[in-house]
Amino acid sequence: MGFEKAWLNYCKSDNLSMQDYFMFVTYNKEDSIVKSTVLELTAAAKGLFSIDMKSSLCDMKYEVDSTKKGIHLQIGDDKELENEGYRISLVDEVILIEAFTSRGILYGTFDLIRSTILRTDDHSLNKTIFPKNPLRMLNHWDNMDGSIERGYSGNSFFFEHGEVIVNERTKAYARLVSSVGINAVVINNVNVRGIATNLITNRYIDKLKQIGEIFASYGIKLFLSLNFAAPMELGGLTTADPLDEAVRLWWKEAVKLLFIEIPSFGGFLVKADSEGRPGPFTYQRTHAEGANMLAEVVKPYGGLIIWRCFVYNCKQDWRDTKTDRARASFDNFQSLDGSFAENVILQVKNGPMDFQVREPISPLFGGMKKTNLILEVQIAQEYTGQQRHVCYLIPMFKEILKFKTYCKEENDTVLDIVSGNTYGNKNAGMAAVTNTGNDDNWTGHDLAAANLYGYGRLSFNPDLTSEEIANEWITLTFGTKEHVIEYITKILMMSWPAYEKYTSPLGIGWMVNPSHHYGPNVDGYEYDRWGTYHKADHTAIGVDRTKNGTGYTTQYHRPNQELYETPETCPEELLLFFHRIPYTYQLKTGKTLIQHIYDSHFEGVEDVEEMVSLWEELKGKLEEVPYHRVLHRLQEQLEHSKEWRDVICSYFNRKTAIEDKKGRKIY
């Protein structure tokens, strides 16, 4: 399959104030990243201005001919620009990009190109930028057979038929994600089974080394997910006990090859003791003992162990009204605070359940004060339309990052914690389950690329607004026509609220078809082992998670604990997550709960109808192929939103026997 250039399209630009600067580029140091940077500038010069850019190595910036416009890349000793920062300034007719590292030079160059396309003039370029999050990671859930768990845009471009793939798309992918500031990528599924266990052996080392070199040339560290039971499955041991000396020695030898052969290798992502995956619990050991064993063996190489906190009792009995899946991560990890090695990072999902369209923030943020944390979000739209529906997730991520945990008097937001600002952590940041595949447009739905682009930009610079990120992506992808930017921005910004309206009311979540998670099924998970219950009967719906219920609210610091404790103070978008509420309960709008369910689902469909109309207005203003691809998806979304509306409204109408006050047809 072919692949498109997405937001690195570099179409003809009319920004004539910048054109002459792209005549030549000089640089004072050369390595693989600087070489990639020069190639990027060369491609931009050709695409934007039809210029064959000249380049040369120049020892000092002062040797640049200041009578000619150009670009100079200066790696220096300004420690103010440590940690991948960069400065762009205009000096004597030369655009100077300064950094302490070559990664900073790369990010500054992508910024310059982006600014040029966005019509920034040369005198508006002066800026100094630092990435807020040290680690800005993508997690691929790609399997060795080429399938992708929760993948909605084709098959893997890393694996096929049990083999590792390296080709031109590998480099194209590295360019794409590096351009938005991604500096770490896990290429294989966290559920490591079968042949994927062998990725840590010499069987695949040559291909992994090639990927590592490509990634390194764009400032990206390669990570792998590993199988905690590998000492048994590969090494022939009878145990994987992390405190067993033979196990520790086996791991020590096993990881050596990767770090020696792949200088840019970053370490491992581990899913243990969750959903059937092996882990330290088997041997009555703690997560800290399991993670620290691996941390010890990767430490000599500067490696990291990223340990997922998605751990819960997946054999919960639906008759048990006290066991609460929402409590599980906190209950499993909080007592271990301070016992993890410095090169261990706990990867915590944004909410306590599983990437629902609306969840409270995980209380582990603010609950772990002596442990490295990174925030895990999902841009693969598993529960938000599976890239068949447009659902722009950056506004959700913005809300997550600004959430106040009250773990300290100041610097207490989720962003403060995961950026290292709260406790001074260097091993911190953000990770996203990514949404790419080998479809021509990378993300299946063309508009889903806004989530990939947006996540990268947000993880690098969380101060950007959702609208700013949307405008950037639209302009880079579809061009500078104001009408196009305005309409697509409107579609993106209304899409998450619309999806929430026609699917899951007031934070209850789930209500999807089991296994594949697409489409409405109110009782699909209601009597299963997964702990995802709404407990609707003919009088009320919701789960009591207060101190008198499951006790989940007590995992938060005050005043969040008090905020969630009563229906009167609880944010209504999370009302049914925290409380069991009668259908006749009156919301702040004056509507009853049941009327809100009816109204929101009808409103959601109306929103999608407006999105379709907005897109149809763009006919003739966009290239035909992406226009029709998106139109087809939006039309499917409209029909599917009607299905959601009718199934949900009919379920609750039959359950409650309360009619819609507006007299609309409910089946």
N, C-alpha and C positions, 0 to 999 in steps of 0.2 A: 504494500500500500504506500501511496505517496504521503506527503505531509506539507501543510501550509506554513507560512511564516508567522501567523498570529499577529501579536503586537509589534514584532520586529519587521514590519512590512517595508519600511523605508521607501515609501512612495514619494514622488516628486514634491518638493517643498517650495512654497513661495516666500519663505523667510529670507529675503535677500540681504538683510542686515547681518546674517550669519554666514552667508555663502563663502565669502573670501577666506574665512578662517579654516575652511576645510581644504585649502590648497596643499598644506603640508603639515606634518606632525613630527616633532622631535621628542626624544625621551632620553633620560640620563642613565637608566639602568635597563638591563634586558633579562627577562626570565620568561617562562612559559605563559604566565598571566599577562605580562606586558605585551608579548607577541599577540595574544588573543585580543588585547585591547586595541592594538594598532590595526589588526585585521577588522575589528568592529568599526573603527573610525573610517577605514578604507571603504568598507561596504556601505556605510552611511553616506559618505561623500559621493559615491557613485549613484546610490539610489535617490538621494535627496536632491543633488545638484548636478549630476552627470559629470562629476569631477574625478579624474584619476589622481588620487591623493599621493603625494610623495612623502616618504618617511626616512628618518635617519637617526642614528644614535648621536647624542650630543651630551658631553660630560656635564656641563653646567648650564643653567637656564640663562645666564648672562651672555652666553655665546650665541643665543638666538638672534637672528637678524631682526631688530626691532622696527625696521622700516617696512617689513612685510607682515601682513596678517597671517596667523597660524595658530597651532595648538602645541603646547609643550607639556609633557608629562614628567613631573618631578618627584621622585622618591627621595625624601630627605630625612633629617634627624629630629624633626619637630614632634616631640612626644605628645604634644597636645592632640595630634592626629592619630594616636595609637588606637588600637581596637577597631581598625577598618574605617576610620574617619577620613574625610577628604575636604579640600578647600578649592573652590573655583573662583578665579579672579581675572580681571582684565588688566594686563601690565604691558605698557608700551606696544599696543596693537596686537598683543599675543594673549590668547586665552590660556591661562596657567592652571593646570590641575595638579595640586600638591597632595601628597599622602605620606604616611610613615611606612605603609606596606603597599605591595603591588595590588592587593585586593582593593585597597582604598582607591588606587588609580583606576581600576576597572569600574568600580561603582561610580566614581566621579565622571568617568567617560560615558557610561550609560545615562547618567543624569544630564550631561551636556547634550547628548543626542536627543533624549526625550524632550528637553527644554527647547531645542531647536524645532522639533516637530510641533510642539505646543505653541510656537511663535513667540517665544521669549526673545527679546533683542539683546544684543551684546552688553549693553550697559545695565541690564537687570540681572546679570549672571552672578554677581558677587555673593557667595554663600559658603558657609562651613557646616558640614553635615556629619553627624555621628549616628551609626545605627544604635537604636535603643536596646535591642535584645542581642546578647552575645551569640546565641545559637538560634538559627532561623532554618528550621528543618522541614523537609517533606518526607512523609512515610508512604511508601508504595506497598499496597497489599497484593503484589504480583506473585503468581505461582509459577513454578518451573514448567508446567505444561502450556503456559501462555495465557491461561485464564487469570482474571483479576477478581478477588473476593470483594464484593460490593463495587464492582467496576461497571461503568455505564458509558464507555466511549471506545468500545472495541477491546482488543486483546493487548497483552503486554508488549512493549517494545524493548524489554530487557531479556525476556525468556520465551522460548518456544521449543516444544517437544523435548523438554529436559535439558536443553542447552542454553548457554548464555549468548545473547545477541550483542554484537558491537558493529555499528555501521554509521552512516551519515546522520541518521536520526539521533543517535546518541549525542553527537556534538550539537545538533540543533536543539535538543532538549536542554543540554547544559547551558547553551546561550540564553534560551528563554528564561530559565529559572534564575540564572545568575543576574540577568538584566533587572530583576526586581529584588535582588539582594539575598537570595537563598544561598546558604553556605554549608549545608549538610543534607545528604539524601540517603535514606534507607531504601534499597532497591527491591527487597523481597518481603513477602507477607510475614506479619508477626506470628501467624499460626504456621510454624515451621514443621512440615511433615514430609516423610518419605525422602525423595531424592534431594529436596532442598536442604536437608541436614548436611549434605556433602559440600555445600558452598564454602565451608570453612577449611576444606581439604585442598590438596594440590590438584584435584581433578579439574577445577575450574579456574585455577590461579592465573593462567595466561590471559583469559578473557577479562577476568576481574581486574587484572593489572592494567589492561588497556582502558577499561572504563575509568579506573582510578586516575590514569594519566590525563584522560579527557576532562574529567571532573576537576582535577587539580589545576588545569590550564584556565579554568573559569572560577577558581577560588572555592571549589566545593569539596568537602570531605565525604568520602564514601563510607557508609555504614552498612552493616548486615544485621538482619534478625537471626537469632540462633535458637537452637533446640536445647533446652536445659538438660535433656536426657541423652545428649550426644555421646557422653563417655560410655554409655551402655550400647547405643545404637551403632556407633562408629568404632569405639575403642575396645569393645568386648568386656568391659567391666561389669560387675554384677550390681553396681550401685551408682547413683549420681549424687550421693550425699555430699553437700558442699563442705562438710567438715572432715571428710575422708581424705587422707593424705594422697592416696593413689588418684583420686578424682582431681585434686588440686594439681598434681603433677601432670596429669593427662591434659588438662586445660592449658597449663603453662606451655606445653609443647605444641598443642593444637593451634594456639593463636599466633605463635611466633612467625609462621610463614606469611600470614597476611600483613603483619606490620613491617616485616623485612622487605617483602616484595612490592608492597604498595605504600610508599611513603606518605600518601595522603589519606591512608585508612584511619578512620576516626574512632571506631569501636563498635559496640553491639547494642541493639535494641532487644529487650527480653520481655516476653509475655509468659508469666509463670503462674501456676496454680489458679488458672482461670479458664472456664469453658473447656475443661478437659485437657488443658496443656499441663505438662509435668512441671514440677517446681520443688522448692525446699520443704513444703508441707508434708510431702510423702515421707520425709525422714524426721518429722517433728522439729524442723528447723524454721527459723524466721525468714521473712523476706530480706532483712538486713544481712543475715548470715549467707543467704544465697547470693545476693548482689555483691557483697563485700568480697566473697571468694573470687568472683569474676573480676572485680575491680583490682584486686591484688595482682592478677596475672597480666592485666593490660596496662597497669600503671607505669612499668618501665618504658613503655612506648608513648606515653602521654595519652593513652586511650581512655575513652569514656564508656561507662555502662549506663544505659538508659533503661530504667526499670518501670514498666507500666503498672499503674495502680488500678487498672480495670480488673478488680478481683471481687468476686461475690459468690454466694452459694447458689449455683445455678440449678440446684435440685430442690428449690424452695417448694413447700407444700402450700397450695392456694388456700387451704383451710386454716393455715397458721396466720393469725391476724397481728402478731407481734413482730415476726421476722420481716425486715424491710430492706430490700435491695439497695435503696437509697443510702442507707447507713453504712454499707459494706466497706467502701474504700477507707473512710475515716476510721471505722472500727478496726480494720486490718493494719493500718499504717500509722495512725497518730501516736500510738504508744511507743513507736520505734523512733520517734523524732530524736535526732542527735546521734543515732547509732549507725548511720550510713557513712561509708568512706567519702572522702572529698571528691573523688572522680565518679561517684554515683549520682545520677539525676533521676528523681522520680517524675515520671510523665503522667500528669493528672488530666483526665477529661474535664472539659469546661463545666459539665454538670454531673450529678451523682448517678444518672441513669445511663443513657446511651444516645447522645447526639439528637435529641428530640427537637422539634421546632421551637419549643420553649421549655426551659428548665431553670431552676435556681442554680446559682454558682456553687461548685463543690466547696464544702467547708474545709477541705484540706488546704485551700488557699487561705492562709491566715492561721491554720491549725498546725502547720509544720514550720517552726521558727528556726530550726537548726539543721535543715535539710535542703539540698538543692532541688528546685522544682522547675519543670517546664509545663506550660499550658498546652494541652492537646485539643485541637478542634478538628472538625471534619469538613473538608470542602467537597469530597465525594458525597453527593446528596442522597445518602442512604434513606433517610427518613424525611427528606425535604424535596421529593419529586424526582430523584434519580436521574437528573440531567435530561429528563423528558419535560419537566416543568422548569421555567425560569424561577430561581429563588436566589436573589443576591444576598449573600450571607455576611458581607462586611458590616452592615449596621448591627447585626447580632454580635459579631466579634468586638465591635466598639463598645457595646453595652457590657460585655463580659470584662473587658480590660479596665473599664472605669469603675467597676463594682468595688465599693469600700468594704473591706473585711473587718476593720476596727481591731486589727492585731497590734497596732501601735497608734499613737496619737496623730502621727502624720506619716506620709509615704506608705500608706496601707492598702492601696488598691491592688487588684490582681496584676495590673501592669507593673506597679512598683515591685511586687514580689518576684515576678518571673523575669523582669529585666535586671534583677540583682540590686535594685535601688534600696529596697527595704533593709536587707541584712548584709549587703555587700558581697553577695554571691557572684562568682565569675562563671560558674557552670550553671547557666540559667537560660531561659528563652522561650521560644514557641515552636510547636510542631503541628503539622496538619496532615491528616490522611488525604492524599491527593486525589485528583479527579481526572487524571490523564489516561489515555490509551492510544492505540495505533490508528484510530480514526483520522481522516485527513485533517480535520480541524482540531485535533488533540483532545477535545473535551466533549465530543458528541453533540451537545447543544452549543451553538456558537456563543450564546450569552453566558454559558457556564464558565467560559474562559475569564470572565470578569472576577470570578471567585479565586481562580489560580493567581491571576495578576494581583488582585486586591489583597490576598493573604500575604504575598511576598512584600508588597509595598507597605502594608500595615505593620508587619513584623519588623521591618526596617525602620519605619517612621510612623509610630502610632499616633502622632499628632495630626496626621492627615485626616480630613473628614471623609465620610463615605461618598459624598458627592464629588469631592476633589478626585478621589481615586477612580470613581466611575467616569468622570469627564476625561481624565488621562487615558484610561483604557479605551474608551470609545473613540477618542481622537486618534490614538495610535493605531487602532484596528480598522476604523471605518472612514477616517478622514476628518477634515476640519469644518464641514458644513454645519452651521449653527443649528439648523432645523433637525439634522440627524442627531447631534449631540443632545439637544433638548429632549427629544422624544424618547431616545433610548435611555437617557438618564431617568426620565420619569418612569419608564417601564421597570428598570432595575430597582428604583427606590420604593416602588409600591409592591414589589413582588413578594418579599418576605412577609409583610403583614397580610397580603392576600392569601398566601399559602396557609398561614396560620388560621385565617378566618374560615376557609372551607374544609379544613382538616380537623385540627385538634383544639377544642375549646379550653381556655383558661388554665393551661398548663397540665391537662390530664395526660396528654401524650398517647403514644401507641395507637390502638384501634386500627391496626393495619393487618394485612394478610400475613400469616406466619411464614417464616423462612425467608421469602424474597422481599417482604416489607413494602410492597407496592400495592396501593389500592386500599379502599376502606373495608374494614372487617371489625366491627365494634367489639365483638367478643372473641376475636381471633386468638388473643393471648390471655383470655380471662381465667382459664382454669388449667393453666400449664405450669411448668416448673421454673419459668424465667423471672417471676417476681414483678410482673408488669401490669398490675391489676388496677381497674378503675372502680370496681365494686358497685356498679350501678344496679339499683333496684327500682321499684315503681315510685319511691319517695325521695331518693337522694342519690348523689354520685360523689366520688372522691375518696381520698385516703386521709385519715386523721394521722398526721405526722407531728402533732404537738407533743408536749411533755406528758399529756394524758393518753396519747396514742402510741405511736412507735418510738417517740422520743427523738426523732431526727432533728427537730428544731434546736435541741440542746447542743448540737454539734457546732453551732455558730457562736461567735462572740456577740455580746450585747453591744448595740441595740438591735442587731439583726435578729437575734433570738426572740426578742419581744415583738419585733415587726411582724414576723411570720406566725406568731403564736395565736393570734385571734383573727377571725374572718374580717373584722372591722378594720384592722390595720394592715392586713396582708395585701400586697399588690394584687389587683384582681387578675392580672394576666397569669398569676401563679396560684390562684385561689383553690382550684381543685387538686393541685399537687399537694397542698398542705392541709386541706380541710375536707371533711365530708359535709356537703351542702345540700339542703332540700331544694327541689326544683322551683319552689315558690319563693325562695330567698330573693330579696330585692337588692340588686347591685346599685352602685353609686349613680348609674345613669337613670335609675328609676325603673329599669326593666327587671323582670324576674329572670332567674337563671335560665329557665327553659326558653323564655322569649329571646334571650341573648343567643342561645344555641341556634334557634331558628334564624334570627336576623343575621348573625355573623356568617352563617353558611350561604345564605342568599347573597349577602354583600360580597363575599369572596368571589362568587361566580361573576357578579357585575364588574368587579375589579379586573378579572381576567378578560371579560368582554372589552373593557376599555383598553387593556394592553394589546389585544388583537387589533383593535381599531387604530391605535397609535402606530403599530408596526405597519399596517396596510398603507398608512399615509406616507411611508418611506419608499413605496414602490417607485422605481426609476431613479431613486437617489442613492441606491446601494448596488453593488455588484449582484448579478442575478443569482448566482449559486448560494451565497450566504443568505440573501434575502429569502429565497424559497425554503432553505433549510430551516431557518428560524420560524417562518410562517407556518410550516408544517408542524413544528413542535408546539407553537402557540395554539394552533387549532386543536391539537391533541390535548393540550392542557385544558382548554376550554371544555371539551367534552368530558374530560376526567374530573374536572372541578364540579361539574353537574352531577356526576356519579357520586362523588363524595357528599355533596349537598343532599342528594336524595336519600342515600343510604343512612347518613347520620340523622337527618331530620325524621325520617320514617321510623328509625329505631327508637328514638326518644319519644316520638308521638305515640307509638304503640306501647312503649313501656309506661308512660305517664298518663296517657289518655287526656292530656292537656292540649287544647287546640292552639294553633298559631293565631294570634290576635289579628294578624293582617290578612287572614283568610287565603293564603297562598296554597297551591296544590301540594299536599304532602301525601305520599303514597301509603 
